Amino acid sequence: MSTSSGGRSADWLRVTVAWASPRAQGLAEVDLPPGATVGDAVAAARAVECSGVEPGLVGFAIFGQTARPGTPVADGDRVEITRPLAADPRATRRDRAAAHPLPPGGTGRKRRTHP
């Protein structure tokens, strides 16, 4: 088995794990064996502990696409630790719209028609 200049096995995977919370943010690069999963990458980076997010509330993504702990990773992937939203965006928008309703007749701008 050959090794790269970084001292890791050539067939191992290099994965970046990213996290951000109100208290901490960070990136960690981890080397994982072939067949590794999102859960393996997160555990190797100790990202859940570093993120400050309660373990039962975290979610995962690979390059912004939702992933599960058992999702396989590929060389060069960026695994992200996600946290729950502080507020429901739909409810927030409804509340904001209710607090500042449009005047009767809409915005006063003409509607564009498409040919």
Secondary structure, DSSP 8 states (H G I E B T S, - for coil): --B-TTSSBTTSEEEEEEEE-SS-EEEEEEEE-TT-BHHHHHHHHTHHHHHT--GGG-EEEETTEEE-TT-B--TT-EEEEE---SS-HHHHHHHHHHHS---TTTTS-------
